[in-house]
């Protein structure tokens, strides 16, 4: 397993390929379905996946990611795969310069080197992939190496199980008996399976 944040771009690319494949499975009647991220239905989660991608792209381009709303509006029900593909392509281009990995950037959790910022977005994207997969009834097998990277990063970035209102993830929950690494990640970030 690779938990080295020296260059998180390959893992980010794999994570976006995985979520893009999952987004392509979404049927229109599933868009209003609940997700484990209790404030989001599937449509809102897709909006956040696209908007969050534009935010980290802006950071990679040297802009102020905090000025970018982490949601998008106006995407037609059938337009989510294209909207996400365009956003992740923008991210790849924005972070193609190796110097961006060492540059200090501002993200919601503070000022950090680019490599840490992008690793944080791997964690967030992989977590939201679990949210989406859970909401859709697990239509695809998910990559456990991505979840292990995200879990290792989450435990370093959010070592305390108790979270306050300013933390973007809820207080850690106990992982269900026999939970795979995605289930462990979800529990560490305060999620519970649907149903």
VOLOPA-267578 format. One record per residue (C-alpha): residue in one letter; x, y, z. Coordinates in steps of 0.001 Angstrom, whole numbers, plus 524288, in hexadecimal, padded with zeros to 5 digits. Layout:
N
AXYZ...
// end
This chain:
195
X800008000080000X804DB80D8C7FCB1X801F4817A58072CX80CF882085802C9X807CD82E2880028X81427831AA7F89DX80C27831C57EC26X7FDBB82F087EE3CX7FA35831D17E002X7FA0F8238D7DB8AX7F0FF81FF87E6C9X7E89082BE07E411X7E75E827877D5E3X7E39C819B27D9F0X7D9C781F017E3B8X7D378827927D959X7D2FE81C577CF9EX7CC088142D7D9D2X7C1E981E7D7DD2FX7BFED821C77CEB8X7BC988137A7CC2CX7B324813B57D79AX7ACB88205A7D2F4X7AA32819F57C5C0X7A1C780FBD7CCABX79878819C27D2B8X78AA38189F7CD81X781AF824A37CD7CX7788081E927D777X783EE81D597E113X7872882BED7E153X77DF282EC57ECAAX78277822F97F493X788B982515801F5X7974A8234880450X79EF182066810C7X7A33882E9B8103EX796428322C8167DX79529840098114EX796CC83B628032BX78E01833BC7FA1CX794B482DA47EE38X792C4839E97E5E2X798B5842B57F057X7A400839407F237X7A6BA839877E391X7A62C848607E407X7B0298481F7EF19X7B92883E947E80CX7B969847917DC31X7BA30854227E426X7C4DC84ECD7ED06X7CC9E84B157E0F2X7CB96858F17DBDEX7D01685DD97E924X7DC848557A7E94BX7DED5858DB7DAF0X7DE7E867417DE90X7E84F8648E7E97DX7F12985D827DFCFX7F019868FA7D66CX7F4F7871FC7E129X7E7B6878017E42BX7DFD7879197F094X7D8A086C437F1E5X7D0F8871807FD78X7CA8587B337F445X7C50A86FC37EC70X7B80E86A4C7F102X7B9E885B937F2A2X7AD32858B87EB69X7A87785B2C7DD91X79B0485ED47D8ACX7944C85D3D7CBB0X798F184F8B7C812X78E65847C47C117X78B3483A827C6E9X79223833887BBCDX79D9983D0E7BBF7X7A4B48389C7C851X7AE8982F847C19FX7B2C283A537B84DX7B319844B97C2F3X7BBB583C287CB85X7C4B1838447C047X7C6B7846927BCBEX7C9B284A087CAECX7D36D83F007CD00X7DA388422B7C02AX7DBB38501B7C504X7E1A384AFC7D1C7X7EB93842947CA92X7EFD584E317C25AX7F055857507CE2BX7F94484E337D5B2X801EE849C97CA54X80D43852A17CE6CX8159884BB97D8C4X81828858E57DF54X809E5859757E3A0X80C9084E2E7ED03X816078569D7F4F4X80E98863607F412X807478679E80040X7F8C5867EA7FD46X7ECB386B94804F5X7E21986177806C1X7D6B1860D681062X7DF4285AA181AE3X7EA838645881A02X7F6BB867BC81256X7FE2985B8E80E47X80761856D780391X80047853377F707X80327844C97F8D1X7FBE3844D2805D7X7F08584C7A8001AX7EF1F842FE7F4CEX7F059837577FE0DX7E53B83D2C805F7X7DCF083D9C7F9C1X7E04A82F527F70EX7DB1582C5C804ABX7CED4834648027CX7CC5982ED97F4E9X7CE35820C87F941X7C52C82306804D5X7BAB5828E07FC1CX7BCA381D667F2DAX7B89A814887FE0AX7ACFF81D7A800D0X7A8B981C997F298X7AB1580DFD7F1A3X7A32B80BB97FDF3X797FA814167F8B2X797FB80CC67EBBCX798537FF257F1A1X7A6B37FC407EEB3X7A6167FAD87DFDCX7B4F77F9EE7DE67X7C00E7F3F47E631X7C84A7FEBE7EC46X7D72D7FF3C7ECB9X7DBA87FBD97FA91X7E912802277F8D7X7E2A380F667F6E7X7DAC080D9780354X7E6DF8098A80AEAX7EE07815CC8067EX7E23181E2680A15X7E0B3817908175FX7EF1F8193C81AACX7EE668278A816ACX7E1AE8299D81E2AX7E769823FB82A96X7F31982D2182956X7EB208391E825ABX7DFFA8368382F51X7E65382EC683A64X7DBFA8322784481X7CFA082A28843DDX7C7A48359584925X7C54C8404783F04X7BFF184DE0840F7X7B67A8559C83893X7C1C585B77830AFX7C69D84E1982C43X7C12C84A0A81F06X7BF5583C0E823BEX7B7198370482EFDX7BBFA8305A83B50X7C18C822E48389DX7B81F81774839B0X7BB698096283D10X7BDEE801A3830A7X7B4247F6A082E9FX7B8E17E8EE831CAX7C1107E3BB8267CX7C1277F0E481F5AX7CA137F1BB8139FX7D3617FD3481253X7C8BA805C080C31X7BFE4802D4817BCX7CB088065682109X7CD818131A819ADX7BF1E8168E819BFX7BE1A813DE82856X7CA6381BD282B71X7C4448274482430X7B7538260682B4BX7AF3581E8B8217AX7A60D8132882348X7A11880A0C818A6X7936980CDB8138BX78908804248197D
// end
